[in-house]
């Protein structure tokens, strides 16, 4: 969706780096999710919310820094998640999991 502009500029002699975070979204019947970042199978996964109710946010953490996040049936949070991942924020996993801590407060 965005990569073509950078590719076109570079094909025309530019030297632009494509630095946008990877992301995807999917709706599967009653399950909706949005993912942003570069999570890895060896990252620690921290869950905020209720897995059984299928309403949660998953955070991928590597060496203390946030590498990816995915919201599942939790809406209007992807901008906050993207900002945290882009900043490679270092956040205590207990705060990530704590529903009482607003996502916007995790940036500070």
Gaussian input, Z-matrix of N, CA and C with variables (Angstrom, degrees):
# hf/3-21g

backbone

0 1
 N
 C     1     B1
 C     2     B2     1     A1
 N     3     B3     2     A2     1     D1
 C     4     B4     3     A3     2     D2
 C     5     B5     4     A4     3     D3
 N     6     B6     5     A5     4     D4
 C     7     B7     6     A6     5     D5
 C     8     B8     7     A7     6     D6
 N     9     B9     8     A8     7     D7
 C    10    B10     9     A9     8     D8
 C    11    B11    10    A10     9     D9
 N    12    B12    11    A11    10    D10
 C    13    B13    12    A12    11    D11
 C    14    B14    13    A13    12    D12
 N    15    B15    14    A14    13    D13
 C    16    B16    15    A15    14    D14
 C    17    B17    16    A16    15    D15
 N    18    B18    17    A17    16    D16
 C    19    B19    18    A18    17    D17
 C    20    B20    19    A19    18    D18
 N    21    B21    20    A20    19    D19
 C    22    B22    21    A21    20    D20
 C    23    B23    22    A22    21    D21
 N    24    B24    23    A23    22    D22
 C    25    B25    24    A24    23    D23
 C    26    B26    25    A25    24    D24
 N    27    B27    26    A26    25    D25
 C    28    B28    27    A27    26    D26
 C    29    B29    28    A28    27    D27
 N    30    B30    29    A29    28    D28
 C    31    B31    30    A30    29    D29
 C    32    B32    31    A31    30    D30
 N    33    B33    32    A32    31    D31
 C    34    B34    33    A33    32    D32
 C    35    B35    34    A34    33    D33
 N    36    B36    35    A35    34    D34
 C    37    B37    36    A36    35    D35
 C    38    B38    37    A37    36    D36
 N    39    B39    38    A38    37    D37
 C    40    B40    39    A39    38    D38
 C    41    B41    40    A40    39    D39
 N    42    B42    41    A41    40    D40
 C    43    B43    42    A42    41    D41
 C    44    B44    43    A43    42    D42
 N    45    B45    44    A44    43    D43
 C    46    B46    45    A45    44    D44
 C    47    B47    46    A46    45    D45
 N    48    B48    47    A47    46    D46
 C    49    B49    48    A48    47    D47
 C    50    B50    49    A49    48    D48
 N    51    B51    50    A50    49    D49
 C    52    B52    51    A51    50    D50
 C    53    B53    52    A52    51    D51
 N    54    B54    53    A53    52    D52
 C    55    B55    54    A54    53    D53
 C    56    B56    55    A55    54    D54
 N    57    B57    56    A56    55    D55
 C    58    B58    57    A57    56    D56
 C    59    B59    58    A58    57    D57
 N    60    B60    59    A59    58    D58
 C    61    B61    60    A60    59    D59
 C    62    B62    61    A61    60    D60
 N    63    B63    62    A62    61    D61
 C    64    B64    63    A63    62    D62
 C    65    B65    64    A64    63    D63
 N    66    B66    65    A65    64    D64
 C    67    B67    66    A66    65    D65
 C    68    B68    67    A67    66    D66
 N    69    B69    68    A68    67    D67
 C    70    B70    69    A69    68    D68
 C    71    B71    70    A70    69    D69
 N    72    B72    71    A71    70    D70
 C    73    B73    72    A72    71    D71
 C    74    B74    73    A73    72    D72
 N    75    B75    74    A74    73    D73
 C    76    B76    75    A75    74    D74
 C    77    B77    76    A76    75    D75
 N    78    B78    77    A77    76    D76
 C    79    B79    78    A78    77    D77
 C    80    B80    79    A79    78    D78
 N    81    B81    80    A80    79    D79
 C    82    B82    81    A81    80    D80
 C    83    B83    82    A82    81    D81
 N    84    B84    83    A83    82    D82
 C    85    B85    84    A84    83    D83
 C    86    B86    85    A85    84    D84
 N    87    B87    86    A86    85    D85
 C    88    B88    87    A87    86    D86
 C    89    B89    88    A88    87    D87
 N    90    B90    89    A89    88    D88
 C    91    B91    90    A90    89    D89
 C    92    B92    91    A91    90    D90
 N    93    B93    92    A92    91    D91
 C    94    B94    93    A93    92    D92
 C    95    B95    94    A94    93    D93
 N    96    B96    95    A95    94    D94
 C    97    B97    96    A96    95    D95
 C    98    B98    97    A97    96    D96
 N    99    B99    98    A98    97    D97
 C   100   B100    99    A99    98    D98
 C   101   B101   100   A100    99    D99
 N   102   B102   101   A101   100   D100
 C   103   B103   102   A102   101   D101
 C   104   B104   103   A103   102   D102
 N   105   B105   104   A104   103   D103
 C   106   B106   105   A105   104   D104
 C   107   B107   106   A106   105   D105
 N   108   B108   107   A107   106   D106
 C   109   B109   108   A108   107   D107
 C   110   B110   109   A109   108   D108
 N   111   B111   110   A110   109   D109
 C   112   B112   111   A111   110   D110
 C   113   B113   112   A112   111   D111
 N   114   B114   113   A113   112   D112
 C   115   B115   114   A114   113   D113
 C   116   B116   115   A115   114   D114
 N   117   B117   116   A116   115   D115
 C   118   B118   117   A117   116   D116
 C   119   B119   118   A118   117   D117
 N   120   B120   119   A119   118   D118
 C   121   B121   120   A120   119   D119
 C   122   B122   121   A121   120   D120
 N   123   B123   122   A122   121   D121
 C   124   B124   123   A123   122   D122
 C   125   B125   124   A124   123   D123
 N   126   B126   125   A125   124   D124
 C   127   B127   126   A126   125   D125
 C   128   B128   127   A127   126   D126
 N   129   B129   128   A128   127   D127
 C   130   B130   129   A129   128   D128
 C   131   B131   130   A130   129   D129
 N   132   B132   131   A131   130   D130
 C   133   B133   132   A132   131   D131
 C   134   B134   133   A133   132   D132
 N   135   B135   134   A134   133   D133
 C   136   B136   135   A135   134   D134
 C   137   B137   136   A136   135   D135
 N   138   B138   137   A137   136   D136
 C   139   B139   138   A138   137   D137
 C   140   B140   139   A139   138   D138
 N   141   B141   140   A140   139   D139
 C   142   B142   141   A141   140   D140
 C   143   B143   142   A142   141   D141
 N   144   B144   143   A143   142   D142
 C   145   B145   144   A144   143   D143
 C   146   B146   145   A145   144   D144
 N   147   B147   146   A146   145   D145
 C   148   B148   147   A147   146   D146
 C   149   B149   148   A148   147   D147
 N   150   B150   149   A149   148   D148
 C   151   B151   150   A150   149   D149
 C   152   B152   151   A151   150   D150
 N   153   B153   152   A152   151   D151
 C   154   B154   153   A153   152   D152
 C   155   B155   154   A154   153   D153
 N   156   B156   155   A155   154   D154
 C   157   B157   156   A156   155   D155
 C   158   B158   157   A157   156   D156
 N   159   B159   158   A158   157   D157
 C   160   B160   159   A159   158   D158
 C   161   B161   160   A160   159   D159
 N   162   B162   161   A161   160   D160
 C   163   B163   162   A162   161   D161
 C   164   B164   163   A163   162   D162
 N   165   B165   164   A164   163   D163
 C   166   B166   165   A165   164   D164
 C   167   B167   166   A166   165   D165
 N   168   B168   167   A167   166   D166
 C   169   B169   168   A168   167   D167
 C   170   B170   169   A169   168   D168
 N   171   B171   170   A170   169   D169
 C   172   B172   171   A171   170   D170
 C   173   B173   172   A172   171   D171
 N   174   B174   173   A173   172   D172
 C   175   B175   174   A174   173   D173
 C   176   B176   175   A175   174   D174
 N   177   B177   176   A176   175   D175
 C   178   B178   177   A177   176   D176
 C   179   B179   178   A178   177   D177
 N   180   B180   179   A179   178   D178
 C   181   B181   180   A180   179   D179
 C   182   B182   181   A181   180   D180
 N   183   B183   182   A182   181   D181
 C   184   B184   183   A183   182   D182
 C   185   B185   184   A184   183   D183
 N   186   B186   185   A185   184   D184
 C   187   B187   186   A186   185   D185
 C   188   B188   187   A187   186   D186
 N   189   B189   188   A188   187   D187
 C   190   B190   189   A189   188   D188
 C   191   B191   190   A190   189   D189
 N   192   B192   191   A191   190   D190
 C   193   B193   192   A192   191   D191
 C   194   B194   193   A193   192   D192
 N   195   B195   194   A194   193   D193
 C   196   B196   195   A195   194   D194
 C   197   B197   196   A196   195   D195
 N   198   B198   197   A197   196   D196
 C   199   B199   198   A198   197   D197
 C   200   B200   199   A199   198   D198
 N   201   B201   200   A200   199   D199
 C   202   B202   201   A201   200   D200
 C   203   B203   202   A202   201   D201
 N   204   B204   203   A203   202   D202
 C   205   B205   204   A204   203   D203
 C   206   B206   205   A205   204   D204
 N   207   B207   206   A206   205   D205
 C   208   B208   207   A207   206   D206
 C   209   B209   208   A208   207   D207
 N   210   B210   209   A209   208   D208
 C   211   B211   210   A210   209   D209
 C   212   B212   211   A211   210   D210
 N   213   B213   212   A212   211   D211
 C   214   B214   213   A213   212   D212
 C   215   B215   214   A214   213   D213
 N   216   B216   215   A215   214   D214
 C   217   B217   216   A216   215   D215
 C   218   B218   217   A217   216   D216
 N   219   B219   218   A218   217   D217
 C   220   B220   219   A219   218   D218
 C   221   B221   220   A220   219   D219
 N   222   B222   221   A221   220   D220
 C   223   B223   222   A222   221   D221
 C   224   B224   223   A223   222   D222
 N   225   B225   224   A224   223   D223
 C   226   B226   225   A225   224   D224
 C   227   B227   226   A226   225   D225
 N   228   B228   227   A227   226   D226
 C   229   B229   228   A228   227   D227
 C   230   B230   229   A229   228   D228
 N   231   B231   230   A230   229   D229
 C   232   B232   231   A231   230   D230
 C   233   B233   232   A232   231   D231
 N   234   B234   233   A233   232   D232
 C   235   B235   234   A234   233   D233
 C   236   B236   235   A235   234   D234
 N   237   B237   236   A236   235   D235
 C   238   B238   237   A237   236   D236
 C   239   B239   238   A238   237   D237
 N   240   B240   239   A239   238   D238
 C   241   B241   240   A240   239   D239
 C   242   B242   241   A241   240   D240
 N   243   B243   242   A242   241   D241
 C   244   B244   243   A243   242   D242
 C   245   B245   244   A244   243   D243
 N   246   B246   245   A245   244   D244
 C   247   B247   246   A246   245   D245
 C   248   B248   247   A247   246   D246
 N   249   B249   248   A248   247   D247
 C   250   B250   249   A249   248   D248
 C   251   B251   250   A250   249   D249
 N   252   B252   251   A251   250   D250
 C   253   B253   252   A252   251   D251
 C   254   B254   253   A253   252   D252
 N   255   B255   254   A254   253   D253
 C   256   B256   255   A255   254   D254
 C   257   B257   256   A256   255   D255
 N   258   B258   257   A257   256   D256
 C   259   B259   258   A258   257   D257
 C   260   B260   259   A259   258   D258
 N   261   B261   260   A260   259   D259
 C   262   B262   261   A261   260   D260
 C   263   B263   262   A262   261   D261
 N   264   B264   263   A263   262   D262
 C   265   B265   264   A264   263   D263
 C   266   B266   265   A265   264   D264
 N   267   B267   266   A266   265   D265
 C   268   B268   267   A267   266   D266
 C   269   B269   268   A268   267   D267
 N   270   B270   269   A269   268   D268
 C   271   B271   270   A270   269   D269
 C   272   B272   271   A271   270   D270
 N   273   B273   272   A272   271   D271
 C   274   B274   273   A273   272   D272
 C   275   B275   274   A274   273   D273
 N   276   B276   275   A275   274   D274
 C   277   B277   276   A276   275   D275
 C   278   B278   277   A277   276   D276
 N   279   B279   278   A278   277   D277
 C   280   B280   279   A279   278   D278
 C   281   B281   280   A280   279   D279
 N   282   B282   281   A281   280   D280
 C   283   B283   282   A282   281   D281
 C   284   B284   283   A283   282   D282
 N   285   B285   284   A284   283   D283
 C   286   B286   285   A285   284   D284
 C   287   B287   286   A286   285   D285
 N   288   B288   287   A287   286   D286
 C   289   B289   288   A288   287   D287
 C   290   B290   289   A289   288   D288
 N   291   B291   290   A290   289   D289
 C   292   B292   291   A291   290   D290
 C   293   B293   292   A292   291   D291
 N   294   B294   293   A293   292   D292
 C   295   B295   294   A294   293   D293
 C   296   B296   295   A295   294   D294
 N   297   B297   296   A296   295   D295
 C   298   B298   297   A297   296   D296
 C   299   B299   298   A298   297   D297
 N   300   B300   299   A299   298   D298
 C   301   B301   300   A300   299   D299
 C   302   B302   301   A301   300   D300
 N   303   B303   302   A302   301   D301
 C   304   B304   303   A303   302   D302
 C   305   B305   304   A304   303   D303
 N   306   B306   305   A305   304   D304
 C   307   B307   306   A306   305   D305
 C   308   B308   307   A307   306   D306
 N   309   B309   308   A308   307   D307
 C   310   B310   309   A309   308   D308
 C   311   B311   310   A310   309   D309
 N   312   B312   311   A311   310   D310
 C   313   B313   312   A312   311   D311
 C   314   B314   313   A313   312   D312
 N   315   B315   314   A314   313   D313
 C   316   B316   315   A315   314   D314
 C   317   B317   316   A316   315   D315
 N   318   B318   317   A317   316   D316
 C   319   B319   318   A318   317   D317
 C   320   B320   319   A319   318   D318
 N   321   B321   320   A320   319   D319
 C   322   B322   321   A321   320   D320
 C   323   B323   322   A322   321   D321

   B1=1.4298
   B2=1.5238
   B3=1.3267
   B4=1.4613
   B5=1.5235
   B6=1.2905
   B7=1.4589
   B8=1.5262
   B9=1.3259
   B10=1.4610
   B11=1.5132
   B12=1.3208
   B13=1.4639
   B14=1.5262
   B15=1.3255
   B16=1.4611
   B17=1.5295
   B18=1.3268
   B19=1.4654
   B20=1.5281
   B21=1.3285
   B22=1.4651
   B23=1.5142
   B24=1.3083
   B25=1.4759
   B26=1.5253
   B27=1.3325
   B28=1.4596
   B29=1.5265
   B30=1.3282
   B31=1.4635
   B32=1.5276
   B33=1.3283
   B34=1.4647
   B35=1.5278
   B36=1.3230
   B37=1.4576
   B38=1.5064
   B39=1.3135
   B40=1.4609
   B41=1.5109
   B42=1.3131
   B43=1.4595
   B44=1.5287
   B45=1.3270
   B46=1.4557
   B47=1.5175
   B48=1.3129
   B49=1.4678
   B50=1.5241
   B51=1.3188
   B52=1.4554
   B53=1.5215
   B54=1.3306
   B55=1.4589
   B56=1.5236
   B57=1.3140
   B58=1.4673
   B59=1.5279
   B60=1.3224
   B61=1.4608
   B62=1.5242
   B63=1.3266
   B64=1.4566
   B65=1.5270
   B66=1.3138
   B67=1.4589
   B68=1.5217
   B69=1.3177
   B70=1.4600
   B71=1.5153
   B72=1.2993
   B73=1.4545
   B74=1.5127
   B75=1.3239
   B76=1.4502
   B77=1.5215
   B78=1.3058
   B79=1.4542
   B80=1.5221
   B81=1.3202
   B82=1.4582
   B83=1.5237
   B84=1.3183
   B85=1.4650
   B86=1.5244
   B87=1.3424
   B88=1.4603
   B89=1.5297
   B90=1.3127
   B91=1.4644
   B92=1.5267
   B93=1.3132
   B94=1.4579
   B95=1.5142
   B96=1.3232
   B97=1.4617
   B98=1.5147
   B99=1.3392
   B100=1.4569
   B101=1.5258
   B102=1.3220
   B103=1.4730
   B104=1.5207
   B105=1.3155
   B106=1.4558
   B107=1.5220
   B108=1.3459
   B109=1.4553
   B110=1.5070
   B111=1.3370
   B112=1.4610
   B113=1.5276
   B114=1.3124
   B115=1.4570
   B116=1.5171
   B117=1.3088
   B118=1.4652
   B119=1.5202
   B120=1.2958
   B121=1.4641
   B122=1.5142
   B123=1.3236
   B124=1.4617
   B125=1.5304
   B126=1.3364
   B127=1.4598
   B128=1.5182
   B129=1.3241
   B130=1.4657
   B131=1.5270
   B132=1.3139
   B133=1.4620
   B134=1.5239
   B135=1.3368
   B136=1.4614
   B137=1.5239
   B138=1.3204
   B139=1.4691
   B140=1.5268
   B141=1.3231
   B142=1.4665
   B143=1.5283
   B144=1.3175
   B145=1.4557
   B146=1.5055
   B147=1.3330
   B148=1.4569
   B149=1.5320
   B150=1.3333
   B151=1.4704
   B152=1.5283
   B153=1.3325
   B154=1.4699
   B155=1.5261
   B156=1.3299
   B157=1.4692
   B158=1.5349
   B159=1.3279
   B160=1.4702
   B161=1.5287
   B162=1.3430
   B163=1.4532
   B164=1.5262
   B165=1.3250
   B166=1.4592
   B167=1.5283
   B168=1.3268
   B169=1.4577
   B170=1.5151
   B171=1.3184
   B172=1.4644
   B173=1.5225
   B174=1.3240
   B175=1.4605
   B176=1.5240
   B177=1.3179
   B178=1.4535
   B179=1.5224
   B180=1.3419
   B181=1.4606
   B182=1.5185
   B183=1.3363
   B184=1.4722
   B185=1.5231
   B186=1.3279
   B187=1.4634
   B188=1.5251
   B189=1.3391
   B190=1.4525
   B191=1.5161
   B192=1.3344
   B193=1.4647
   B194=1.5266
   B195=1.3168
   B196=1.4578
   B197=1.5285
   B198=1.3411
   B199=1.4687
   B200=1.5211
   B201=1.3519
   B202=1.4671
   B203=1.5181
   B204=1.3302
   B205=1.4638
   B206=1.5210
   B207=1.3290
   B208=1.4588
   B209=1.5178
   B210=1.3313
   B211=1.4599
   B212=1.5230
   B213=1.3285
   B214=1.4611
   B215=1.5268
   B216=1.3267
   B217=1.4603
   B218=1.5290
   B219=1.3167
   B220=1.4604
   B221=1.5177
   B222=1.3241
   B223=1.4649
   B224=1.5175
   B225=1.3208
   B226=1.4663
   B227=1.5266
   B228=1.3271
   B229=1.4635
   B230=1.5250
   B231=1.3223
   B232=1.4643
   B233=1.5250
   B234=1.3212
   B235=1.4668
   B236=1.5301
   B237=1.3337
   B238=1.4711
   B239=1.5247
   B240=1.3372
   B241=1.4623
   B242=1.5236
   B243=1.3214
   B244=1.4638
   B245=1.5257
   B246=1.3356
   B247=1.4727
   B248=1.5200
   B249=1.3337
   B250=1.4642
   B251=1.5250
   B252=1.3263
   B253=1.4734
   B254=1.5237
   B255=1.3250
   B256=1.4730
   B257=1.5185
   B258=1.3318
   B259=1.4594
   B260=1.5271
   B261=1.3494
   B262=1.4738
   B263=1.5241
   B264=1.3241
   B265=1.4618
   B266=1.5250
   B267=1.3201
   B268=1.4605
   B269=1.5207
   B270=1.3315
   B271=1.4636
   B272=1.5197
   B273=1.3081
   B274=1.4619
   B275=1.5328
   B276=1.3305
   B277=1.4686
   B278=1.5251
   B279=1.3245
   B280=1.4628
   B281=1.5296
   B282=1.3364
   B283=1.4720
   B284=1.5172
   B285=1.3433
   B286=1.4645
   B287=1.5239
   B288=1.3143
   B289=1.4633
   B290=1.5279
   B291=1.3181
   B292=1.4677
   B293=1.5230
   B294=1.3280
   B295=1.4641
   B296=1.5245
   B297=1.3314
   B298=1.4599
   B299=1.5327
   B300=1.3278
   B301=1.4650
   B302=1.5282
   B303=1.3501
   B304=1.4670
   B305=1.5294
   B306=1.3214
   B307=1.4731
   B308=1.5182
   B309=1.3249
   B310=1.4695
   B311=1.5333
   B312=1.3269
   B313=1.4705
   B314=1.5164
   B315=1.3204
   B316=1.4667
   B317=1.5195
   B318=1.3318
   B319=1.4724
   B320=1.5213
   B321=1.3222
   B322=1.4654
   B323=1.4997
   A1=111.23
   A2=118.29
   A3=121.65
   A4=113.23
   A5=116.65
   A6=121.66
   A7=112.51
   A8=118.01
   A9=121.29
   A10=113.85
   A11=118.15
   A12=121.49
   A13=109.64
   A14=116.62
   A15=120.81
   A16=110.44
   A17=117.32
   A18=120.91
   A19=110.25
   A20=117.08
   A21=120.83
   A22=111.97
   A23=116.79
   A24=120.20
   A25=111.13
   A26=116.26
   A27=119.55
   A28=111.72
   A29=117.44
   A30=120.52
   A31=110.90
   A32=115.76
   A33=120.76
   A34=111.56
   A35=117.52
   A36=121.14
   A37=114.87
   A38=117.85
   A39=120.98
   A40=112.23
   A41=114.78
   A42=121.45
   A43=108.34
   A44=115.06
   A45=122.01
   A46=109.90
   A47=116.36
   A48=122.01
   A49=108.54
   A50=116.72
   A51=121.49
   A52=107.41
   A53=116.90
   A54=120.47
   A55=114.07
   A56=118.42
   A57=119.98
   A58=110.28
   A59=115.40
   A60=120.23
   A61=110.28
   A62=117.39
   A63=118.36
   A64=109.64
   A65=115.36
   A66=119.82
   A67=109.14
   A68=115.30
   A69=120.50
   A70=108.41
   A71=115.66
   A72=120.92
   A73=107.44
   A74=115.38
   A75=120.47
   A76=109.27
   A77=115.51
   A78=122.18
   A79=106.96
   A80=116.25
   A81=122.57
   A82=107.64
   A83=116.82
   A84=122.28
   A85=109.36
   A86=118.28
   A87=120.38
   A88=112.66
   A89=117.27
   A90=122.11
   A91=108.81
   A92=116.30
   A93=120.89
   A94=109.47
   A95=116.13
   A96=119.51
   A97=110.63
   A98=114.87
   A99=123.06
   A100=107.22
   A101=116.30
   A102=122.30
   A103=108.52
   A104=116.38
   A105=121.51
   A106=108.86
   A107=116.65
   A108=120.77
   A109=114.76
   A110=113.95
   A111=123.06
   A112=109.76
   A113=119.00
   A114=121.47
   A115=110.84
   A116=115.65
   A117=122.18
   A118=108.16
   A119=116.32
   A120=120.88
   A121=114.40
   A122=117.50
   A123=119.91
   A124=112.31
   A125=118.21
   A126=121.06
   A127=110.41
   A128=116.09
   A129=121.22
   A130=107.20
   A131=117.91
   A132=122.02
   A133=108.31
   A134=115.05
   A135=122.23
   A136=107.32
   A137=116.70
   A138=121.66
   A139=109.53
   A140=115.17
   A141=123.14
   A142=106.09
   A143=117.25
   A144=120.19
   A145=111.63
   A146=115.92
   A147=122.07
   A148=110.46
   A149=116.24
   A150=120.59
   A151=111.33
   A152=116.86
   A153=120.07
   A154=111.97
   A155=117.05
   A156=121.11
   A157=111.51
   A158=116.29
   A159=123.04
   A160=110.93
   A161=114.59
   A162=122.46
   A163=106.97
   A164=115.71
   A165=119.06
   A166=110.59
   A167=113.76
   A168=122.28
   A169=106.38
   A170=116.48
   A171=122.01
   A172=107.88
   A173=115.44
   A174=121.82
   A175=108.61
   A176=117.74
   A177=122.97
   A178=107.43
   A179=116.39
   A180=122.20
   A181=108.74
   A182=115.82
   A183=121.64
   A184=108.41
   A185=116.45
   A186=121.95
   A187=111.31
   A188=116.00
   A189=121.90
   A190=115.72
   A191=117.78
   A192=121.00
   A193=110.96
   A194=115.38
   A195=122.29
   A196=109.42
   A197=117.07
   A198=121.24
   A199=112.75
   A200=116.82
   A201=120.41
   A202=109.22
   A203=115.00
   A204=120.79
   A205=108.85
   A206=115.46
   A207=120.41
   A208=109.20
   A209=115.64
   A210=119.69
   A211=108.84
   A212=114.75
   A213=122.34
   A214=107.87
   A215=115.54
   A216=122.55
   A217=113.12
   A218=116.66
   A219=124.34
   A220=104.48
   A221=116.91
   A222=120.23
   A223=113.53
   A224=114.52
   A225=123.91
   A226=112.81
   A227=116.64
   A228=120.58
   A229=112.62
   A230=117.74
   A231=119.45
   A232=112.13
   A233=119.40
   A234=120.23
   A235=111.10
   A236=116.79
   A237=120.12
   A238=110.69
   A239=116.57
   A240=120.17
   A241=111.04
   A242=116.43
   A243=120.95
   A244=110.82
   A245=117.28
   A246=120.59
   A247=111.12
   A248=117.23
   A249=120.40
   A250=111.52
   A251=116.32
   A252=120.25
   A253=110.38
   A254=117.71
   A255=120.54
   A256=111.37
   A257=116.84
   A258=121.35
   A259=112.50
   A260=116.15
   A261=120.87
   A262=109.43
   A263=113.71
   A264=122.20
   A265=111.32
   A266=115.49
   A267=122.38
   A268=105.95
   A269=115.31
   A270=121.59
   A271=108.35
   A272=116.11
   A273=121.64
   A274=108.61
   A275=118.51
   A276=120.66
   A277=114.00
   A278=118.31
   A279=120.60
   A280=110.59
   A281=118.09
   A282=121.38
   A283=110.52
   A284=117.38
   A285=120.13
   A286=110.84
   A287=116.72
   A288=121.91
   A289=113.04
   A290=118.06
   A291=122.59
   A292=111.63
   A293=117.08
   A294=122.13
   A295=112.82
   A296=117.75
   A297=120.95
   A298=112.17
   A299=117.18
   A300=121.15
   A301=108.08
   A302=118.02
   A303=119.44
   A304=111.29
   A305=116.22
   A306=119.82
   A307=111.87
   A308=117.42
   A309=120.50
   A310=111.07
   A311=117.41
   A312=120.48
   A313=112.62
   A314=118.32
   A315=120.71
   A316=111.35
   A317=117.50
   A318=120.84
   A319=111.91
   A320=117.05
   A321=119.03
   A322=112.13
   D1=-36.56
   D2=-177.32
   D3=-115.85
   D4=-21.53
   D5=-172.65
   D6=-67.86
   D7=-29.67
   D8=-177.36
   D9=-59.95
   D10=-36.02
   D11=179.79
   D12=-62.92
   D13=-46.35
   D14=178.70
   D15=-64.16
   D16=-43.15
   D17=179.29
   D18=-61.24
   D19=-42.89
   D20=179.43
   D21=-63.04
   D22=-44.67
   D23=178.49
   D24=-61.33
   D25=-41.71
   D26=179.73
   D27=-69.84
   D28=-34.89
   D29=176.76
   D30=-65.55
   D31=-26.31
   D32=179.22
   D33=-90.61
   D34=12.93
   D35=175.32
   D36=105.80
   D37=-0.47
   D38=179.50
   D39=-72.26
   D40=173.73
   D41=178.50
   D42=-138.17
   D43=54.61
   D44=-175.26
   D45=-95.49
   D46=138.44
   D47=177.33
   D48=-94.48
   D49=131.75
   D50=175.21
   D51=-85.35
   D52=110.31
   D53=-171.93
   D54=-119.36
   D55=12.85
   D56=179.48
   D57=-70.91
   D58=145.06
   D59=176.50
   D60=-69.24
   D61=142.35
   D62=173.21
   D63=-68.50
   D64=148.30
   D65=178.37
   D66=-154.62
   D67=158.92
   D68=172.20
   D69=-153.41
   D70=161.61
   D71=171.37
   D72=-138.32
   D73=155.48
   D74=178.42
   D75=-154.11
   D76=141.34
   D77=172.95
   D78=-118.73
   D79=122.59
   D80=-179.04
   D81=-125.78
   D82=94.19
   D83=-176.82
   D84=57.41
   D85=-112.73
   D86=-177.45
   D87=-96.08
   D88=15.31
   D89=-178.57
   D90=-118.56
   D91=122.31
   D92=176.46
   D93=-123.26
   D94=141.46
   D95=-179.14
   D96=-145.25
   D97=150.89
   D98=174.36
   D99=-134.67
   D100=132.38
   D101=-175.34
   D102=-125.49
   D103=141.61
   D104=175.60
   D105=-143.71
   D106=136.61
   D107=173.96
   D108=120.59
   D109=-165.26
   D110=-177.68
   D111=-126.38
   D112=62.87
   D113=177.85
   D114=-67.74
   D115=154.91
   D116=-178.33
   D117=-134.62
   D118=150.54
   D119=-179.32
   D120=-59.40
   D121=-21.69
   D122=179.35
   D123=-91.29
   D124=-4.85
   D125=177.77
   D126=-69.77
   D127=151.41
   D128=170.64
   D129=-74.11
   D130=138.07
   D131=177.08
   D132=-109.63
   D133=125.93
   D134=179.25
   D135=-112.16
   D136=129.66
   D137=-178.14
   D138=-105.03
   D139=134.06
   D140=175.95
   D141=-121.18
   D142=108.71
   D143=-179.52
   D144=124.34
   D145=-154.48
   D146=-170.35
   D147=-121.34
   D148=105.35
   D149=179.20
   D150=-61.42
   D151=-42.34
   D152=-177.57
   D153=-63.72
   D154=-35.36
   D155=178.19
   D156=-82.33
   D157=-6.56
   D158=-178.67
   D159=58.76
   D160=42.24
   D161=174.89
   D162=-136.13
   D163=96.71
   D164=-175.23
   D165=-158.85
   D166=169.06
   D167=170.10
   D168=-121.55
   D169=133.29
   D170=175.27
   D171=-107.68
   D172=134.71
   D173=177.26
   D174=-117.14
   D175=134.51
   D176=174.16
   D177=-101.04
   D178=129.13
   D179=-175.55
   D180=-127.34
   D181=130.07
   D182=177.46
   D183=-129.35
   D184=125.85
   D185=-179.30
   D186=51.15
   D187=38.82
   D188=177.40
   D189=85.11
   D190=-13.00
   D191=-175.96
   D192=-103.85
   D193=143.40
   D194=178.67
   D195=-71.72
   D196=126.22
   D197=-179.54
   D198=-110.74
   D199=-23.80
   D200=-178.38
   D201=-162.49
   D202=162.45
   D203=176.31
   D204=-151.61
   D205=150.44
   D206=177.32
   D207=-142.99
   D208=126.68
   D209=173.61
   D210=-97.66
   D211=137.51
   D212=179.60
   D213=-124.89
   D214=111.56
   D215=-177.79
   D216=55.15
   D217=27.66
   D218=171.48
   D219=-122.71
   D220=116.46
   D221=-167.96
   D222=-104.62
   D223=159.12
   D224=176.06
   D225=63.45
   D226=36.43
   D227=178.80
   D228=-123.66
   D229=-6.06
   D230=-172.23
   D231=-63.21
   D232=-32.57
   D233=178.11
   D234=-65.11
   D235=-41.61
   D236=176.13
   D237=-63.92
   D238=-43.26
   D239=-179.72
   D240=-63.32
   D241=-43.26
   D242=179.33
   D243=-60.65
   D244=-43.81
   D245=179.58
   D246=-62.06
   D247=-41.03
   D248=179.26
   D249=-65.34
   D250=-43.25
   D251=-179.00
   D252=-68.65
   D253=-43.72
   D254=179.01
   D255=-59.09
   D256=-35.69
   D257=-179.65
   D258=-79.10
   D259=-6.99
   D260=-173.09
   D261=47.31
   D262=46.57
   D263=-175.65
   D264=-56.70
   D265=140.25
   D266=173.58
   D267=-102.17
   D268=112.68
   D269=-173.78
   D270=-134.11
   D271=135.86
   D272=176.02
   D273=-56.17
   D274=125.91
   D275=179.79
   D276=-53.74
   D277=-32.29
   D278=178.36
   D279=-64.87
   D280=-35.98
   D281=176.61
   D282=-70.81
   D283=-38.69
   D284=177.23
   D285=-58.35
   D286=-40.12
   D287=-175.48
   D288=-81.00
   D289=-16.21
   D290=-172.66
   D291=-80.65
   D292=110.04
   D293=179.27
   D294=-63.56
   D295=-20.70
   D296=-179.98
   D297=-75.34
   D298=-16.18
   D299=178.93
   D300=-93.68
   D301=113.08
   D302=178.84
   D303=-59.71
   D304=144.21
   D305=-179.79
   D306=-55.45
   D307=-39.72
   D308=-179.29
   D309=-61.54
   D310=-29.94
   D311=179.04
   D312=-75.40
   D313=-15.87
   D314=178.52
   D315=-71.81
   D316=-20.18
   D317=-179.90
   D318=-69.82
   D319=-24.42
   D320=-176.81
   D321=-96.41

